[in-house]
Amino acid sequence: MWFSNVQALNGEIPESLFTMLPTRLTLQQGTKSVADQFEYATSPVEQEHMLYYTSFNQSFAVAGVVARDRAIYLNSHPEVRIFSPGDFLTTRDAQ
């Protein structure tokens, strides 16, 4: 799933996403930080799932869930788009 800056400004990113994530992090070298441009967070969630969130320049955000066994949680949530290995291959790539 992904979110735009408009969705973020309108509060349309599900709050439940943020409650499952620890403190959001950024990149920093010494005293130089890009916290106003980039933030990310990852968190293990129930039964071998990993949740991640990244935001770039308040322009767009990417959030997702990866799972070792999608039958545990993801298959029961049709609102979550599932991508499997090979989903992005074209006919030419598969040959």
Sequence and secondary structure as in RCSB ss.txt:
>XXXX:A:sequence
MWFSNVQALNGEIPESLFTMLPTRLTLQQGTKSVADQFEYATSPVEQEHMLYYTSFNQSFAVAGVVARDRAIYLN
SHPEVRIFSPGDFLTTRDAQ
>XXXX:A:secstr
 EEEHHHHHTT S HHHHHTS S B  EETTEE TTTEEEEEEEETTTEEEEEEEETTTEEEEEEEES TTTTGG
G TTS    TTTT  HHHH 
